[in-house]
């Protein structure tokens, strides 16, 4: 596994643990369809939450959330609709969140969770 993939997997693990600790129920991780991939799908209260996770080892190339563009958010909306279609049920209330992870090689990762980014 490439170092970048390993860092991304570590970030998603940290994000899933942080969301679980905050009371979210994780429904899906790395859900794929022809349009792309959703990092985490969770439930928070009565909302289905689609979470984009961005991980960096440092801020040398900018904050992780800077990588979430308007184009990426539009894609996440399409992916959320595809997930809801593939998983029938009550998904009347949905939202898209972003979790930024700064995970240095040594030390604890920093987690920043933004709700309703779109």
BALOBA-1460 file (C-alpha; in Angstrom, 3 decimals):
// residues 118
<rec num="1" residu="x" x="0.000" y="0.000" z="0.000"/>
<rec num="2" residu="x" x="1.368" y="3.415" z="-0.954"/>
<rec num="3" residu="x" x="2.219" y="5.856" z="1.830"/>
<rec num="4" residu="x" x="-0.543" y="8.237" z="0.659"/>
<rec num="5" residu="x" x="-3.141" y="5.441" z="0.755"/>
<rec num="6" residu="x" x="-1.926" y="4.365" z="4.175"/>
<rec num="7" residu="x" x="-2.207" y="7.931" z="5.490"/>
<rec num="8" residu="x" x="-5.721" y="8.216" z="4.055"/>
<rec num="9" residu="x" x="-6.788" y="4.922" z="5.634"/>
<rec num="10" residu="x" x="-5.349" y="6.017" z="8.988"/>
<rec num="11" residu="x" x="-7.231" y="9.314" z="8.729"/>
<rec num="12" residu="x" x="-10.504" y="7.558" z="7.963"/>
<rec num="13" residu="x" x="-9.974" y="5.254" z="10.962"/>
<rec num="14" residu="x" x="-9.344" y="8.273" z="13.216"/>
<rec num="15" residu="x" x="-12.405" y="10.066" z="11.809"/>
<rec num="16" residu="x" x="-14.648" y="7.016" z="12.295"/>
<rec num="17" residu="x" x="-13.442" y="6.661" z="15.890"/>
<rec num="18" residu="x" x="-14.061" y="10.369" z="16.587"/>
<rec num="19" residu="x" x="-17.556" y="10.212" z="15.100"/>
<rec num="20" residu="x" x="-18.380" y="7.077" z="17.093"/>
<rec num="21" residu="x" x="-17.122" y="8.751" z="20.273"/>
<rec num="22" residu="x" x="-19.415" y="11.710" z="19.486"/>
<rec num="23" residu="x" x="-22.413" y="9.366" z="19.338"/>
<rec num="24" residu="x" x="-22.685" y="8.752" z="15.605"/>
<rec num="25" residu="x" x="-23.636" y="5.312" z="14.315"/>
<rec num="26" residu="x" x="-21.406" y="4.332" z="11.386"/>
<rec num="27" residu="x" x="-23.472" y="2.704" z="8.627"/>
<rec num="28" residu="x" x="-20.912" y="2.416" z="5.846"/>
<rec num="29" residu="x" x="-17.266" y="3.081" z="5.089"/>
<rec num="30" residu="x" x="-15.671" y="3.503" z="1.682"/>
<rec num="31" residu="x" x="-18.964" y="2.924" z="-0.132"/>
<rec num="32" residu="x" x="-18.366" y="2.817" z="-3.864"/>
<rec num="33" residu="x" x="-20.541" y="3.184" z="-6.912"/>
<rec num="34" residu="x" x="-19.777" y="4.080" z="-10.539"/>
<rec num="35" residu="x" x="-19.829" y="7.810" z="-9.639"/>
<rec num="36" residu="x" x="-17.193" y="7.562" z="-6.899"/>
<rec num="37" residu="x" x="-16.746" y="6.822" z="-3.217"/>
<rec num="38" residu="x" x="-18.155" y="8.086" z="0.064"/>
<rec num="39" residu="x" x="-15.667" y="7.860" z="2.927"/>
<rec num="40" residu="x" x="-18.164" y="7.455" z="5.786"/>
<rec num="41" residu="x" x="-21.948" y="7.245" z="6.042"/>
<rec num="42" residu="x" x="-23.310" y="7.660" z="9.551"/>
<rec num="43" residu="x" x="-26.426" y="8.501" z="11.521"/>
<rec num="44" residu="x" x="-26.525" y="11.469" z="13.893"/>
<rec num="45" residu="x" x="-29.890" y="11.658" z="15.614"/>
<rec num="46" residu="x" x="-32.460" y="11.657" z="12.806"/>
<rec num="47" residu="x" x="-30.003" y="12.668" z="10.078"/>
<rec num="48" residu="x" x="-28.086" y="10.512" z="7.630"/>
<rec num="49" residu="x" x="-24.628" y="12.061" z="7.412"/>
<rec num="50" residu="x" x="-22.238" y="11.709" z="4.487"/>
<rec num="51" residu="x" x="-18.696" y="12.445" z="5.623"/>
<rec num="52" residu="x" x="-15.750" y="13.440" z="3.474"/>
<rec num="53" residu="x" x="-12.447" y="12.809" z="5.257"/>
<rec num="54" residu="x" x="-9.289" y="14.669" z="4.260"/>
<rec num="55" residu="x" x="-5.992" y="13.744" z="5.868"/>
<rec num="56" residu="x" x="-2.585" y="15.387" z="5.766"/>
<rec num="57" residu="x" x="0.576" y="14.582" z="7.693"/>
<rec num="58" residu="x" x="1.242" y="18.307" z="8.224"/>
<rec num="59" residu="x" x="0.080" y="21.728" z="7.093"/>
<rec num="60" residu="x" x="3.025" y="22.067" z="4.697"/>
<rec num="61" residu="x" x="0.708" y="21.765" z="1.683"/>
<rec num="62" residu="x" x="-2.240" y="23.579" z="3.264"/>
<rec num="63" residu="x" x="-5.113" y="22.626" z="5.532"/>
<rec num="64" residu="x" x="-6.884" y="19.367" z="4.589"/>
<rec num="65" residu="x" x="-10.237" y="21.137" z="4.192"/>
<rec num="66" residu="x" x="-8.785" y="23.314" z="1.423"/>
<rec num="67" residu="x" x="-8.968" y="20.224" z="-0.797"/>
<rec num="68" residu="x" x="-12.782" y="20.208" z="-0.642"/>
<rec num="69" residu="x" x="-13.832" y="22.268" z="-3.633"/>
<rec num="70" residu="x" x="-17.284" y="23.249" z="-4.878"/>
<rec num="71" residu="x" x="-16.915" y="20.584" z="-7.558"/>
<rec num="72" residu="x" x="-16.129" y="17.933" z="-4.928"/>
<rec num="73" residu="x" x="-19.140" y="19.018" z="-2.845"/>
<rec num="74" residu="x" x="-21.404" y="18.700" z="-5.885"/>
<rec num="75" residu="x" x="-20.030" y="15.197" z="-6.453"/>
<rec num="76" residu="x" x="-20.686" y="14.337" z="-2.803"/>
<rec num="77" residu="x" x="-24.310" y="15.415" z="-3.217"/>
<rec num="78" residu="x" x="-24.681" y="13.078" z="-6.199"/>
<rec num="79" residu="x" x="-23.016" y="10.261" z="-4.247"/>
<rec num="80" residu="x" x="-25.318" y="10.861" z="-1.262"/>
<rec num="81" residu="x" x="-28.340" y="10.551" z="-3.557"/>
<rec num="82" residu="x" x="-26.914" y="7.334" z="-5.046"/>
<rec num="83" residu="x" x="-26.321" y="5.882" z="-1.569"/>
<rec num="84" residu="x" x="-29.891" y="6.720" z="-0.498"/>
<rec num="85" residu="x" x="-31.237" y="5.097" z="-3.656"/>
<rec num="86" residu="x" x="-29.163" y="1.956" z="-3.020"/>
<rec num="87" residu="x" x="-30.249" y="1.816" z="0.644"/>
<rec num="88" residu="x" x="-34.031" y="2.272" z="0.793"/>
<rec num="89" residu="x" x="-35.349" y="3.632" z="4.039"/>
<rec num="90" residu="x" x="-35.989" y="6.892" z="5.790"/>
<rec num="91" residu="x" x="-33.336" y="9.304" z="4.578"/>
<rec num="92" residu="x" x="-35.507" y="12.421" z="4.686"/>
<rec num="93" residu="x" x="-32.903" y="14.407" z="6.566"/>
<rec num="94" residu="x" x="-29.402" y="14.255" z="5.171"/>
<rec num="95" residu="x" x="-26.317" y="16.400" z="5.503"/>
<rec num="96" residu="x" x="-22.738" y="16.464" z="4.335"/>
<rec num="97" residu="x" x="-19.954" y="16.895" z="6.877"/>
<rec num="98" residu="x" x="-16.200" y="17.144" z="6.475"/>
<rec num="99" residu="x" x="-13.555" y="15.845" z="8.842"/>
<rec num="100" residu="x" x="-9.995" y="17.121" z="8.596"/>
<rec num="101" residu="x" x="-7.238" y="15.021" z="10.103"/>
<rec num="102" residu="x" x="-3.694" y="16.208" z="10.612"/>
<rec num="103" residu="x" x="-1.797" y="13.020" z="11.389"/>
<rec num="104" residu="x" x="1.925" y="13.539" z="11.957"/>
<rec num="105" residu="x" x="4.164" y="10.479" z="11.878"/>
<rec num="106" residu="x" x="4.771" y="10.943" z="15.604"/>
<rec num="107" residu="x" x="2.134" y="12.097" z="18.063"/>
<rec num="108" residu="x" x="-1.620" y="12.229" z="18.234"/>
<rec num="109" residu="x" x="-3.662" y="13.218" z="15.199"/>
<rec num="110" residu="x" x="-5.704" y="16.417" z="15.314"/>
<rec num="111" residu="x" x="-9.359" y="16.139" z="14.313"/>
<rec num="112" residu="x" x="-11.549" y="18.977" z="13.052"/>
<rec num="113" residu="x" x="-15.196" y="18.193" z="12.252"/>
<rec num="114" residu="x" x="-17.288" y="20.630" z="10.239"/>
<rec num="115" residu="x" x="-21.016" y="19.973" z="10.067"/>
<rec num="116" residu="x" x="-23.225" y="20.919" z="7.134"/>
<rec num="117" residu="x" x="-20.495" y="21.924" z="4.705"/>
<rec num="118" residu="x" x="-23.074" y="21.846" z="1.915"/>
